Amino acid sequence: MSQYEYYEFQAVDRRLNVRDMQELRACSSRAQITPTSFTNEYHLGSFKGDDAVQHLKDLRDLASRGASQPDFRSRVEAIRSAHPAKRGLLDRLQRKGL
């Protein structure tokens, strides 16, 4: 079974600035992003956005109740190291305290 999703958003009240576009880029490396739009197609996947950061936050909270907090922290640091150019992702991690 295949899955196809198409997302298209248009800016109607103002143009997107560089920071806005960087945050959108952190949501998808394949999207077409302009100052007035965000367009993306997914095959066999789905749009992640802030969901991934929320999952990491939930995992951190669970880990803090057990003995695996250092393991979680090293995994988050590995994500940060692997994606230094994804400012939107790094900013969202920072805002969530990760």
Jmol script that loads the backbone (N, CA, C; Angstrom):
load data "model"
ATOM      1  N   MET A   1       0.849  -1.173   0.000  1.00  0.00           N
ATOM      2  CA  MET A   1       0.000   0.000   0.000  1.00  0.00           C
ATOM      3  C   MET A   1       0.894   1.235   0.000  1.00  0.00           C
ATOM      4  N   SER A   2       0.618   2.158  -0.886  1.00  0.00           N
ATOM      5  CA  SER A   2       1.414   3.372  -0.914  1.00  0.00           C
ATOM      6  C   SER A   2       0.622   4.531  -0.333  1.00  0.00           C
ATOM      7  N   GLN A   3       1.347   5.534   0.081  1.00  0.00           N
ATOM      8  CA  GLN A   3       0.734   6.713   0.677  1.00  0.00           C
ATOM      9  C   GLN A   3       1.285   7.931  -0.034  1.00  0.00           C
ATOM     10  N   TYR A   4       0.424   8.867  -0.370  1.00  0.00           N
ATOM     11  CA  TYR A   4       0.833  10.094  -1.029  1.00  0.00           C
ATOM     12  C   TYR A   4       0.209  11.265  -0.281  1.00  0.00           C
ATOM     13  N   GLU A   5       1.035  12.243   0.037  1.00  0.00           N
ATOM     14  CA  GLU A   5       0.537  13.446   0.701  1.00  0.00           C
ATOM     15  C   GLU A   5       1.107  14.657  -0.022  1.00  0.00           C
ATOM     16  N   TYR A   6       0.294  15.672  -0.184  1.00  0.00           N
ATOM     17  CA  TYR A   6       0.712  16.907  -0.830  1.00  0.00           C
ATOM     18  C   TYR A   6       0.322  18.060   0.076  1.00  0.00           C
ATOM     19  N   TYR A   7       1.292  18.913   0.378  1.00  0.00           N
ATOM     20  CA  TYR A   7       1.045  20.083   1.226  1.00  0.00           C
ATOM     21  C   TYR A   7       1.425  21.329   0.450  1.00  0.00           C
ATOM     22  N   GLU A   8       0.551  22.307   0.480  1.00  0.00           N
ATOM     23  CA  GLU A   8       0.856  23.598  -0.136  1.00  0.00           C
ATOM     24  C   GLU A   8       0.254  24.685   0.732  1.00  0.00           C
ATOM     25  N   PHE A   9       1.106  25.594   1.163  1.00  0.00           N
ATOM     26  CA  PHE A   9       0.680  26.712   1.990  1.00  0.00           C
ATOM     27  C   PHE A   9       1.060  28.000   1.271  1.00  0.00           C
ATOM     28  N   GLN A  10       0.194  28.977   1.324  1.00  0.00           N
ATOM     29  CA  GLN A  10       0.453  30.280   0.712  1.00  0.00           C
ATOM     30  C   GLN A  10       0.433  31.352   1.799  1.00  0.00           C
ATOM     31  N   ALA A  11       1.423  32.235   1.773  1.00  0.00           N
ATOM     32  CA  ALA A  11       1.449  33.375   2.692  1.00  0.00           C
ATOM     33  C   ALA A  11       0.486  34.429   2.151  1.00  0.00           C
ATOM     34  N   VAL A  12      -0.484  34.825   2.953  1.00  0.00           N
ATOM     35  CA  VAL A  12      -1.477  35.781   2.468  1.00  0.00           C
ATOM     36  C   VAL A  12      -1.384  37.144   3.146  1.00  0.00           C
ATOM     37  N   ASP A  13      -0.886  37.195   4.371  1.00  0.00           N
ATOM     38  CA  ASP A  13      -0.852  38.478   5.074  1.00  0.00           C
ATOM     39  C   ASP A  13       0.499  39.184   4.975  1.00  0.00           C
ATOM     40  N   ARG A  14       1.564  38.411   4.719  1.00  0.00           N
ATOM     41  CA  ARG A  14       2.894  39.007   4.560  1.00  0.00           C
ATOM     42  C   ARG A  14       3.822  37.978   3.927  1.00  0.00           C
ATOM     43  N   ARG A  15       4.921  38.447   3.384  1.00  0.00           N
ATOM     44  CA  ARG A  15       5.924  37.553   2.813  1.00  0.00           C
ATOM     45  C   ARG A  15       6.723  36.912   3.959  1.00  0.00           C
ATOM     46  N   LEU A  16       7.212  35.721   3.738  1.00  0.00           N
ATOM     47  CA  LEU A  16       8.051  35.047   4.726  1.00  0.00           C
ATOM     48  C   LEU A  16       9.436  35.679   4.706  1.00  0.00           C
ATOM     49  N   ASN A  17       9.996  35.882   5.897  1.00  0.00           N
ATOM     50  CA  ASN A  17      11.357  36.400   5.948  1.00  0.00           C
ATOM     51  C   ASN A  17      12.333  35.224   5.993  1.00  0.00           C
ATOM     52  N   VAL A  18      13.614  35.518   6.039  1.00  0.00           N
ATOM     53  CA  VAL A  18      14.636  34.467   6.009  1.00  0.00           C
ATOM     54  C   VAL A  18      14.467  33.507   7.186  1.00  0.00           C
ATOM     55  N   ARG A  19      14.215  34.034   8.359  1.00  0.00           N
ATOM     56  CA  ARG A  19      14.046  33.157   9.540  1.00  0.00           C
ATOM     57  C   ARG A  19      12.827  32.241   9.384  1.00  0.00           C
ATOM     58  N   ASP A  20      11.725  32.802   8.888  1.00  0.00           N
ATOM     59  CA  ASP A  20      10.536  31.983   8.650  1.00  0.00           C
ATOM     60  C   ASP A  20      10.861  30.817   7.710  1.00  0.00           C
ATOM     61  N   MET A  21      11.582  31.135   6.631  1.00  0.00           N
ATOM     62  CA  MET A  21      11.916  30.098   5.651  1.00  0.00           C
ATOM     63  C   MET A  21      12.889  29.071   6.238  1.00  0.00           C
ATOM     64  N   GLN A  22      13.792  29.507   7.116  1.00  0.00           N
ATOM     65  CA  GLN A  22      14.714  28.575   7.776  1.00  0.00           C
ATOM     66  C   GLN A  22      13.944  27.620   8.695  1.00  0.00           C
ATOM     67  N   GLU A  23      12.957  28.123   9.403  1.00  0.00           N
ATOM     68  CA  GLU A  23      12.152  27.261  10.274  1.00  0.00           C
ATOM     69  C   GLU A  23      11.375  26.243   9.455  1.00  0.00           C
ATOM     70  N   LEU A  24      10.841  26.676   8.315  1.00  0.00           N
ATOM     71  CA  LEU A  24      10.160  25.728   7.435  1.00  0.00           C
ATOM     72  C   LEU A  24      11.131  24.700   6.882  1.00  0.00           C
ATOM     73  N   ARG A  25      12.345  25.123   6.542  1.00  0.00           N
ATOM     74  CA  ARG A  25      13.345  24.194   6.014  1.00  0.00           C
ATOM     75  C   ARG A  25      13.665  23.114   7.042  1.00  0.00           C
ATOM     76  N   ALA A  26      13.648  23.463   8.319  1.00  0.00           N
ATOM     77  CA  ALA A  26      13.911  22.468   9.363  1.00  0.00           C
ATOM     78  C   ALA A  26      12.814  21.414   9.407  1.00  0.00           C
ATOM     79  N   CYS A  27      11.628  21.756   8.931  1.00  0.00           N
ATOM     80  CA  CYS A  27      10.530  20.797   8.895  1.00  0.00           C
ATOM     81  C   CYS A  27      10.664  19.828   7.734  1.00  0.00           C
ATOM     82  N   SER A  28      11.284  20.271   6.656  1.00  0.00           N
ATOM     83  CA  SER A  28      11.428  19.416   5.482  1.00  0.00           C
ATOM     84  C   SER A  28      12.602  19.869   4.640  1.00  0.00           C
ATOM     85  N   SER A  29      13.485  18.937   4.332  1.00  0.00           N
ATOM     86  CA  SER A  29      14.628  19.258   3.484  1.00  0.00           C
ATOM     87  C   SER A  29      14.262  19.202   2.005  1.00  0.00           C
ATOM     88  N   ARG A  30      13.097  18.656   1.680  1.00  0.00           N
ATOM     89  CA  ARG A  30      12.700  18.494   0.278  1.00  0.00           C
ATOM     90  C   ARG A  30      11.682  19.515  -0.203  1.00  0.00           C
ATOM     91  N   ALA A  31      11.135  20.301   0.666  1.00  0.00           N
ATOM     92  CA  ALA A  31      10.076  21.245   0.291  1.00  0.00           C
ATOM     93  C   ALA A  31      10.604  22.351  -0.622  1.00  0.00           C
ATOM     94  N   GLN A  32       9.709  22.875  -1.428  1.00  0.00           N
ATOM     95  CA  GLN A  32      10.004  24.081  -2.195  1.00  0.00           C
ATOM     96  C   GLN A  32       9.489  25.244  -1.358  1.00  0.00           C
ATOM     97  N   ILE A  33      10.411  26.109  -0.938  1.00  0.00           N
ATOM     98  CA  ILE A  33      10.055  27.213  -0.047  1.00  0.00           C
ATOM     99  C   ILE A  33      10.425  28.522  -0.720  1.00  0.00           C
ATOM    100  N   THR A  34       9.469  29.429  -0.778  1.00  0.00           N
ATOM    101  CA  THR A  34       9.693  30.767  -1.309  1.00  0.00           C
ATOM    102  C   THR A  34       9.165  31.767  -0.287  1.00  0.00           C
ATOM    103  N   PRO A  35       9.389  33.051  -0.504  1.00  0.00           N
ATOM    104  CA  PRO A  35       8.842  34.042   0.435  1.00  0.00           C
ATOM    105  C   PRO A  35       7.316  34.049   0.501  1.00  0.00           C
ATOM    106  N   THR A  36       6.655  33.364  -0.434  1.00  0.00           N
ATOM    107  CA  THR A  36       5.191  33.364  -0.423  1.00  0.00           C
ATOM    108  C   THR A  36       4.572  31.974  -0.358  1.00  0.00           C
ATOM    109  N   SER A  37       5.406  30.905  -0.308  1.00  0.00           N
ATOM    110  CA  SER A  37       4.793  29.573  -0.309  1.00  0.00           C
ATOM    111  C   SER A  37       5.690  28.492   0.261  1.00  0.00           C
ATOM    112  N   PHE A  38       5.047  27.383   0.626  1.00  0.00           N
ATOM    113  CA  PHE A  38       5.695  26.142   1.073  1.00  0.00           C
ATOM    114  C   PHE A  38       4.955  25.019   0.367  1.00  0.00           C
ATOM    115  N   THR A  39       5.662  24.229  -0.425  1.00  0.00           N
ATOM    116  CA  THR A  39       5.044  23.133  -1.159  1.00  0.00           C
ATOM    117  C   THR A  39       5.884  21.884  -0.968  1.00  0.00           C
ATOM    118  N   ASN A  40       5.212  20.772  -0.669  1.00  0.00           N
ATOM    119  CA  ASN A  40       5.950  19.517  -0.497  1.00  0.00           C
ATOM    120  C   ASN A  40       5.066  18.334  -0.824  1.00  0.00           C
ATOM    121  N   GLU A  41       5.696  17.300  -1.337  1.00  0.00           N
ATOM    122  CA  GLU A  41       5.036  16.027  -1.615  1.00  0.00           C
ATOM    123  C   GLU A  41       5.743  14.943  -0.823  1.00  0.00           C
ATOM    124  N   TYR A  42       4.977  14.026  -0.274  1.00  0.00           N
ATOM    125  CA  TYR A  42       5.536  12.903   0.465  1.00  0.00           C
ATOM    126  C   TYR A  42       4.998  11.610  -0.129  1.00  0.00           C
ATOM    127  N   HIS A  43       5.876  10.657  -0.279  1.00  0.00           N
ATOM    128  CA  HIS A  43       5.507   9.323  -0.722  1.00  0.00           C
ATOM    129  C   HIS A  43       5.954   8.353   0.370  1.00  0.00           C
ATOM    130  N   LEU A  44       5.038   7.608   0.922  1.00  0.00           N
ATOM    131  CA  LEU A  44       5.314   6.624   1.984  1.00  0.00           C
ATOM    132  C   LEU A  44       5.804   7.264   3.270  1.00  0.00           C
ATOM    133  N   GLY A  45       5.574   8.519   3.480  1.00  0.00           N
ATOM    134  CA  GLY A  45       5.984   9.195   4.697  1.00  0.00           C
ATOM    135  C   GLY A  45       4.941  10.216   5.087  1.00  0.00           C
ATOM    136  N   SER A  46       5.253  11.015   6.082  1.00  0.00           N
ATOM    137  CA  SER A  46       4.317  12.055   6.484  1.00  0.00           C
ATOM    138  C   SER A  46       5.072  13.262   7.006  1.00  0.00           C
ATOM    139  N   PHE A  47       4.388  14.385   7.041  1.00  0.00           N
ATOM    140  CA  PHE A  47       4.948  15.643   7.509  1.00  0.00           C
ATOM    141  C   PHE A  47       5.219  15.558   9.009  1.00  0.00           C
ATOM    142  N   LYS A  48       6.417  15.918   9.426  1.00  0.00           N
ATOM    143  CA  LYS A  48       6.793  15.759  10.826  1.00  0.00           C
ATOM    144  C   LYS A  48       6.681  17.060  11.629  1.00  0.00           C
ATOM    145  N   GLY A  49       7.207  18.137  11.097  1.00  0.00           N
ATOM    146  CA  GLY A  49       7.142  19.417  11.798  1.00  0.00           C
ATOM    147  C   GLY A  49       7.616  19.328  13.232  1.00  0.00           C
ATOM    148  N   ASP A  50       6.864  19.907  14.153  1.00  0.00           N
ATOM    149  CA  ASP A  50       7.239  19.921  15.571  1.00  0.00           C
ATOM    150  C   ASP A  50       7.010  18.578  16.255  1.00  0.00           C
ATOM    151  N   ASP A  51       6.340  17.637  15.586  1.00  0.00           N
ATOM    152  CA  ASP A  51       6.054  16.348  16.226  1.00  0.00           C
ATOM    153  C   ASP A  51       7.320  15.646  16.693  1.00  0.00           C
ATOM    154  N   ALA A  52       8.384  15.698  15.882  1.00  0.00           N
ATOM    155  CA  ALA A  52       9.625  15.016  16.247  1.00  0.00           C
ATOM    156  C   ALA A  52      10.208  15.601  17.526  1.00  0.00           C
ATOM    157  N   VAL A  53      10.197  16.922  17.642  1.00  0.00           N
ATOM    158  CA  VAL A  53      10.722  17.565  18.846  1.00  0.00           C
ATOM    159  C   VAL A  53       9.870  17.196  20.051  1.00  0.00           C
ATOM    160  N   GLN A  54       8.560  17.151  19.875  1.00  0.00           N
ATOM    161  CA  GLN A  54       7.680  16.772  20.981  1.00  0.00           C
ATOM    162  C   GLN A  54       7.966  15.336  21.430  1.00  0.00           C
ATOM    163  N   HIS A  55       8.218  14.437  20.473  1.00  0.00           N
ATOM    164  CA  HIS A  55       8.559  13.059  20.838  1.00  0.00           C
ATOM    165  C   HIS A  55       9.855  13.011  21.629  1.00  0.00           C
ATOM    166  N   LEU A  56      10.844  13.789  21.220  1.00  0.00           N
ATOM    167  CA  LEU A  56      12.101  13.821  21.962  1.00  0.00           C
ATOM    168  C   LEU A  56      11.886  14.360  23.375  1.00  0.00           C
ATOM    169  N   LYS A  57      11.054  15.383  23.497  1.00  0.00           N
ATOM    170  CA  LYS A  57      10.759  15.929  24.834  1.00  0.00           C
ATOM    171  C   LYS A  57      10.086  14.876  25.708  1.00  0.00           C
ATOM    172  N   ASP A  58       9.121  14.154  25.131  1.00  0.00           N
ATOM    173  CA  ASP A  58       8.448  13.095  25.882  1.00  0.00           C
ATOM    174  C   ASP A  58       9.429  11.999  26.294  1.00  0.00           C
ATOM    175  N   LEU A  59      10.341  11.627  25.387  1.00  0.00           N
ATOM    176  CA  LEU A  59      11.347  10.617  25.717  1.00  0.00           C
ATOM    177  C   LEU A  59      12.271  11.100  26.832  1.00  0.00           C
ATOM    178  N   ARG A  60      12.649  12.392  26.776  1.00  0.00           N
ATOM    179  CA  ARG A  60      13.499  12.934  27.832  1.00  0.00           C
ATOM    180  C   ARG A  60      12.803  12.848  29.184  1.00  0.00           C
ATOM    181  N   ASP A  61      11.503  13.222  29.200  1.00  0.00           N
ATOM    182  CA  ASP A  61      10.743  13.189  30.448  1.00  0.00           C
ATOM    183  C   ASP A  61      10.656  11.762  30.990  1.00  0.00           C
ATOM    184  N   LEU A  62      10.444  10.797  30.086  1.00  0.00           N
ATOM    185  CA  LEU A  62      10.414   9.398  30.521  1.00  0.00           C
ATOM    186  C   LEU A  62      11.776   8.946  31.030  1.00  0.00           C
ATOM    187  N   ALA A  63      12.816   9.350  30.317  1.00  0.00           N
ATOM    188  CA  ALA A  63      14.168   8.947  30.718  1.00  0.00           C
ATOM    189  C   ALA A  63      14.539   9.524  32.079  1.00  0.00           C
ATOM    190  N   SER A  64      14.028  10.719  32.382  1.00  0.00           N
ATOM    191  CA  SER A  64      14.364  11.333  33.667  1.00  0.00           C
ATOM    192  C   SER A  64      13.783  10.552  34.842  1.00  0.00           C
ATOM    193  N   ARG A  65      12.770   9.728  34.556  1.00  0.00           N
ATOM    194  CA  ARG A  65      12.183   8.900  35.613  1.00  0.00           C
ATOM    195  C   ARG A  65      12.929   7.581  35.792  1.00  0.00           C
ATOM    196  N   GLY A  66      13.845   7.286  34.854  1.00  0.00           N
ATOM    197  CA  GLY A  66      14.594   6.027  34.910  1.00  0.00           C
ATOM    198  C   GLY A  66      16.086   6.301  34.969  1.00  0.00           C
ATOM    199  N   ALA A  67      16.852   5.323  34.512  1.00  0.00           N
ATOM    200  CA  ALA A  67      18.306   5.424  34.601  1.00  0.00           C
ATOM    201  C   ALA A  67      18.963   5.763  33.270  1.00  0.00           C
ATOM    202  N   SER A  68      18.184   6.154  32.257  1.00  0.00           N
ATOM    203  CA  SER A  68      18.777   6.336  30.931  1.00  0.00           C
ATOM    204  C   SER A  68      18.915   7.793  30.499  1.00  0.00           C
ATOM    205  N   GLN A  69      18.926   8.743  31.428  1.00  0.00           N
ATOM    206  CA  GLN A  69      19.070  10.157  31.081  1.00  0.00           C
ATOM    207  C   GLN A  69      20.371  10.442  30.325  1.00  0.00           C
ATOM    208  N   PRO A  70      21.518   9.914  30.726  1.00  0.00           N
ATOM    209  CA  PRO A  70      22.749  10.170  29.952  1.00  0.00           C
ATOM    210  C   PRO A  70      22.659   9.641  28.518  1.00  0.00           C
ATOM    211  N   ASP A  71      22.032   8.483  28.330  1.00  0.00           N
ATOM    212  CA  ASP A  71      21.874   7.949  26.981  1.00  0.00           C
ATOM    213  C   ASP A  71      21.014   8.875  26.135  1.00  0.00           C
ATOM    214  N   PHE A  72      19.941   9.383  26.708  1.00  0.00           N
ATOM    215  CA  PHE A  72      19.069  10.299  25.970  1.00  0.00           C
ATOM    216  C   PHE A  72      19.835  11.563  25.603  1.00  0.00           C
ATOM    217  N   ARG A  73      20.554  12.129  26.553  1.00  0.00           N
ATOM    218  CA  ARG A  73      21.308  13.367  26.310  1.00  0.00           C
ATOM    219  C   ARG A  73      22.322  13.152  25.189  1.00  0.00           C
ATOM    220  N   SER A  74      22.991  12.008  25.155  1.00  0.00           N
ATOM    221  CA  SER A  74      23.971  11.773  24.095  1.00  0.00           C
ATOM    222  C   SER A  74      23.291  11.619  22.735  1.00  0.00           C
ATOM    223  N   ARG A  75      22.086  11.069  22.714  1.00  0.00           N
ATOM    224  CA  ARG A  75      21.353  10.962  21.448  1.00  0.00           C
ATOM    225  C   ARG A  75      20.939  12.335  20.928  1.00  0.00           C
ATOM    226  N   VAL A  76      20.493  13.210  21.816  1.00  0.00           N
ATOM    227  CA  VAL A  76      20.124  14.562  21.392  1.00  0.00           C
ATOM    228  C   VAL A  76      21.361  15.298  20.872  1.00  0.00           C
ATOM    229  N   GLU A  77      22.480  15.139  21.544  1.00  0.00           N
ATOM    230  CA  GLU A  77      23.714  15.778  21.086  1.00  0.00           C
ATOM    231  C   GLU A  77      24.141  15.230  19.730  1.00  0.00           C
ATOM    232  N   ALA A  78      23.910  13.951  19.485  1.00  0.00           N
ATOM    233  CA  ALA A  78      24.223  13.368  18.179  1.00  0.00           C
ATOM    234  C   ALA A  78      23.347  13.983  17.089  1.00  0.00           C
ATOM    235  N   ILE A  79      22.071  14.240  17.405  1.00  0.00           N
ATOM    236  CA  ILE A  79      21.174  14.902  16.452  1.00  0.00           C
ATOM    237  C   ILE A  79      21.682  16.306  16.156  1.00  0.00           C
ATOM    238  N   ARG A  80      22.056  17.026  17.211  1.00  0.00           N
ATOM    239  CA  ARG A  80      22.581  18.383  17.021  1.00  0.00           C
ATOM    240  C   ARG A  80      23.843  18.360  16.155  1.00  0.00           C
ATOM    241  N   SER A  81      24.736  17.424  16.404  1.00  0.00           N
ATOM    242  CA  SER A  81      25.992  17.334  15.648  1.00  0.00           C
ATOM    243  C   SER A  81      25.755  16.944  14.191  1.00  0.00           C
ATOM    244  N   ALA A  82      24.778  16.086  13.969  1.00  0.00           N
ATOM    245  CA  ALA A  82      24.502  15.613  12.616  1.00  0.00           C
ATOM    246  C   ALA A  82      23.792  16.659  11.768  1.00  0.00           C
ATOM    247  N   HIS A  83      23.150  17.647  12.397  1.00  0.00           N
ATOM    248  CA  HIS A  83      22.346  18.631  11.661  1.00  0.00           C
ATOM    249  C   HIS A  83      22.677  20.065  12.070  1.00  0.00           C
ATOM    250  N   PRO A  84      23.943  20.465  11.989  1.00  0.00           N
ATOM    251  CA  PRO A  84      24.308  21.812  12.455  1.00  0.00           C
ATOM    252  C   PRO A  84      23.716  22.936  11.615  1.00  0.00           C
ATOM    253  N   ALA A  85      23.351  22.662  10.380  1.00  0.00           N
ATOM    254  CA  ALA A  85      22.816  23.709   9.502  1.00  0.00           C
ATOM    255  C   ALA A  85      21.306  23.880   9.637  1.00  0.00           C
ATOM    256  N   LYS A  86      20.640  23.003  10.358  1.00  0.00           N
ATOM    257  CA  LYS A  86      19.183  23.076  10.496  1.00  0.00           C
ATOM    258  C   LYS A  86      18.835  23.951  11.700  1.00  0.00           C
ATOM    259  N   ARG A  87      18.949  25.268  11.476  1.00  0.00           N
ATOM    260  CA  ARG A  87      18.733  26.220  12.564  1.00  0.00           C
ATOM    261  C   ARG A  87      17.329  26.123  13.154  1.00  0.00           C
ATOM    262  N   GLY A  88      16.342  25.890  12.323  1.00  0.00           N
ATOM    263  CA  GLY A  88      14.979  25.782  12.841  1.00  0.00           C
ATOM    264  C   GLY A  88      14.840  24.630  13.817  1.00  0.00           C
ATOM    265  N   LEU A  89      15.410  23.488  13.466  1.00  0.00           N
ATOM    266  CA  LEU A  89      15.381  22.322  14.351  1.00  0.00           C
ATOM    267  C   LEU A  89      16.130  22.618  15.637  1.00  0.00           C
ATOM    268  N   LEU A  90      17.321  23.175  15.511  1.00  0.00           N
ATOM    269  CA  LEU A  90      18.126  23.470  16.700  1.00  0.00           C
ATOM    270  C   LEU A  90      17.435  24.493  17.602  1.00  0.00           C
ATOM    271  N   ASP A  91      16.787  25.483  16.991  1.00  0.00           N
ATOM    272  CA  ASP A  91      16.050  26.473  17.792  1.00  0.00           C
ATOM    273  C   ASP A  91      14.881  25.828  18.529  1.00  0.00           C
ATOM    274  N   ARG A  92      14.150  24.933  17.849  1.00  0.00           N
ATOM    275  CA  ARG A  92      13.017  24.268  18.514  1.00  0.00           C
ATOM    276  C   ARG A  92      13.502  23.358  19.638  1.00  0.00           C
ATOM    277  N   LEU A  93      14.613  22.665  19.434  1.00  0.00           N
ATOM    278  CA  LEU A  93      15.179  21.848  20.517  1.00  0.00           C
ATOM    279  C   LEU A  93      15.511  22.728  21.711  1.00  0.00           C
ATOM    280  N   GLN A  94      16.119  23.867  21.449  1.00  0.00           N
ATOM    281  CA  GLN A  94      16.491  24.800  22.527  1.00  0.00           C
ATOM    282  C   GLN A  94      15.253  25.291  23.275  1.00  0.00           C
ATOM    283  N   ARG A  95      14.216  25.676  22.531  1.00  0.00           N
ATOM    284  CA  ARG A  95      12.992  26.183  23.174  1.00  0.00           C
ATOM    285  C   ARG A  95      12.322  25.125  24.050  1.00  0.00           C
ATOM    286  N   LYS A  96      12.447  23.846  23.680  1.00  0.00           N
ATOM    287  CA  LYS A  96      11.852  22.772  24.471  1.00  0.00           C
ATOM    288  C   LYS A  96      12.759  22.309  25.612  1.00  0.00           C
ATOM    289  N   GLY A  97      13.931  22.935  25.725  1.00  0.00           N
ATOM    290  CA  GLY A  97      14.852  22.562  26.797  1.00  0.00           C
ATOM    291  C   GLY A  97      15.616  21.292  26.512  1.00  0.00           C
ATOM    292  N   LEU A  98      15.775  20.980  25.236  1.00  0.00           N
ATOM    293  CA  LEU A  98      16.515  19.780  24.867  1.00  0.00           C
ATOM    294  C   LEU A  98      17.900  20.191  24.410  1.00  0.00           C
TER     295      LEU A  98
END
end "model"
wireframe off; spacefill off
backbone 0.3
color backbone group
